[in-house]
């Protein structure tokens, strides 16, 4: 048991040591999250462009989609959206079919870590069911846009997997910039900037 517990610790560049099986909000830092998410590739890296499309950039795209389809979204709700894949800064981005095949308590560990991230930034550990649905919808819209524009999917195939978006990409302000993969440092810096902009609205 002691050996398993020892393996559960992850040392972060900030100097923090995060217990993945029993995460403390006190061991979570924004810089570590931004650094990690900017270096995790969506779609297992199978996207066009000179850079991978990072989870950090995806998180910003989801936030922009959420705001576009829910103009009255509150700052705390924006923060939930930005952090919706926050656990992936240490767990990586495992594609859904593989997650299903893995089974076990993967989702439980992911949710526990995400809850600690929320608490670290003064949010309740879980969003409301209504907000969770809204973020999931925005997440699926973002996945559709990524699949068609970056991952080589035909529109019909993407539609069958993620549904029909409520808005077209060209209706999303700055879409061409949002969908073009950013260099790692830009994705990290932009994630931190967006976090700060939202936090200043509290």
C-alpha positions in Angstrom: 0.0 0.0 0.0 2.8 2.4 0.9 4.4 1.7 -2.5 1.1 2.6 -4.3 0.8 5.8 -2.3 4.3 6.8 -3.2 3.6 6.3 -6.9 0.5 8.6 -6.6 2.6 11.7 -5.9 3.4 14.0 -8.8 6.1 16.7 -8.5 5.1 19.9 -10.2 7.4 22.5 -11.7 6.2 25.0 -9.1 7.7 22.7 -6.5 4.3 21.5 -5.3 3.8 17.7 -4.8 0.3 16.7 -5.7 -1.2 13.4 -4.4 -3.3 12.2 -7.4 -5.4 9.9 -5.2 -6.0 12.4 -2.5 -5.4 15.8 -4.0 -5.3 18.9 -1.8 -6.4 22.3 -3.1 -3.3 23.7 -1.4 -1.0 21.8 -3.8 -2.7 23.2 -6.9 -1.2 26.2 -8.8 -2.5 28.0 -11.8 0.9 28.0 -13.4 1.2 24.2 -13.2 -2.3 23.8 -14.7 -1.6 26.2 -17.6 1.9 24.7 -18.2 0.5 21.1 -18.3 -2.6 21.8 -20.4 -0.6 23.7 -23.0 1.5 20.6 -23.5 -1.3 18.1 -23.7 -2.5 17.5 -27.2 -6.1 17.0 -28.2 -7.0 14.1 -30.6 -3.8 12.3 -29.5 -1.9 14.8 -31.7 -3.7 13.7 -34.9 -4.4 17.2 -36.1 -3.2 19.4 -38.9 -0.8 22.3 -38.4 2.7 23.0 -37.1 1.7 22.6 -33.5 -0.6 20.3 -31.6 -4.0 21.6 -30.6 -3.6 21.8 -26.9 -6.1 21.2 -24.1 -5.4 24.8 -23.0 -6.5 26.2 -26.3 -9.5 23.8 -26.4 -10.5 25.1 -22.9 -10.5 28.7 -24.2 -12.5 27.6 -27.3 -15.1 25.9 -25.0 -15.4 29.1 -22.9 -15.9 31.2 -26.0 -18.6 28.8 -27.3 -20.3 28.8 -23.9 -20.4 32.6 -23.9 -21.7 32.8 -27.5 -24.7 30.5 -26.7 -25.2 31.8 -23.2 -24.6 35.6 -23.2 -25.6 36.0 -19.6 -23.1 33.5 -18.2 -21.6 34.6 -14.9 -17.9 34.9 -14.1 -17.9 31.8 -11.8 -19.6 29.9 -14.6 -16.9 31.1 -17.0 -14.3 29.8 -14.7 -15.9 26.4 -14.5 -15.8 26.3 -18.3 -12.2 27.3 -18.5 -11.3 24.6 -16.0 -13.6 21.9 -17.3 -10.6 19.7 -18.4 -8.3 21.0 -15.6 -7.5 17.5 -14.3 -5.8 16.7 -17.6 -2.8 18.8 -16.6 -1.6 15.7 -14.7 -3.8 12.9 -16.1 -3.5 13.7 -19.8 -6.2 13.7 -22.4 -7.4 10.1 -22.9 -9.9 9.8 -25.8 -13.4 8.7 -24.8 -13.4 5.2 -26.4 -10.2 4.4 -24.4 -11.7 5.7 -21.2 -14.7 3.5 -21.6 -12.4 0.5 -22.3 -10.3 1.2 -19.2 -13.2 1.1 -16.8 -12.2 1.1 -13.2 -12.1 4.2 -11.1 -10.5 6.5 -13.7 -13.5 8.9 -13.7 -13.7 8.9 -9.9 -10.0 10.0 -9.7 -10.5 12.6 -12.4 -13.6 14.1 -10.7 -11.8 14.2 -7.3 -8.9 16.1 -8.8 -11.3 18.4 -10.7 -13.1 19.1 -7.4 -9.8 20.0 -5.7 -9.0 22.4 -8.6 -12.4 24.1 -8.2 -11.9 24.5 -4.4 -8.5 25.9 -5.0 -10.0 28.8 -6.9 -12.9 29.4 -4.5 -15.6 27.5 -6.5 -17.9 24.8 -5.1 -16.3 21.5 -5.8 -18.9 20.7 -8.5 -20.9 23.0 -10.8 -24.7 22.8 -10.8 -26.3 20.1 -13.1 -27.6 22.9 -15.3 -24.2 24.4 -15.7 -22.6 21.0 -16.3 -25.0 20.4 -19.2 -24.3 23.8 -20.7 -20.5 23.3 -20.5 -20.9 19.8 -21.9 -22.9 21.2 -24.8 -20.2 23.8 -25.5 -17.6 21.1 -25.2 -19.3 19.0 -27.9 -19.7 22.1 -30.1 -15.9 22.7 -29.7 -15.2 19.0 -30.5 -17.3 19.3 -33.7 -15.3 22.4 -34.8 -12.0 20.7 -34.0 -12.9 17.4 -35.7 -13.9 19.1 -38.9 -11.3 21.8 -39.1 -8.3 20.0 -37.6 -8.8 16.2 -37.3 -9.9 15.3 -40.8 -13.5 14.4 -40.0 -16.3 14.9 -42.6 -19.1 17.0 -41.3 -21.6 14.1 -41.3 -19.2 11.9 -39.2 -18.6 14.7 -36.7 -22.3 15.5 -36.5 -23.0 11.8 -35.7 -20.5 11.9 -32.8 -21.0 15.4 -31.4 -24.3 16.6 -32.7 -25.2 19.7 -34.7 -23.7 22.9 -33.3 -26.2 25.7 -32.4 -23.9 28.2 -34.1 -21.6 28.1 -37.1 -17.9 28.6 -36.6 -18.0 31.8 -38.6 -20.6 33.2 -36.1 -18.0 32.8 -33.3 -15.9 36.0 -32.9 -12.3 35.3 -33.7 -13.0 31.8 -34.8 -10.1 31.6 -37.3 -7.7 32.5 -34.5 -9.3 30.2 -31.9 -9.2 27.1 -34.2 -5.7 27.6 -35.5 -3.2 25.7 -33.2 -1.1 28.0 -31.1 2.5 27.5 -30.1 2.9 26.0 -26.6 4.0 29.2 -24.9 1.2 31.2 -26.4 -1.4 28.6 -25.3 0.0 28.6 -21.8 0.2 32.4 -21.5 -3.3 32.9 -23.0 -4.8 30.4 -20.6 -3.3 32.3 -17.7 -4.5 35.6 -19.1 -8.1 34.4 -19.6 -8.1 33.0 -16.1 -7.0 36.4 -14.7 -9.5 38.3 -16.8 -12.3 36.1 -15.4 -11.0 36.3 -11.8 -11.0 40.1 -12.0 -14.7 40.0 -12.7 -15.5 38.4 -9.3 
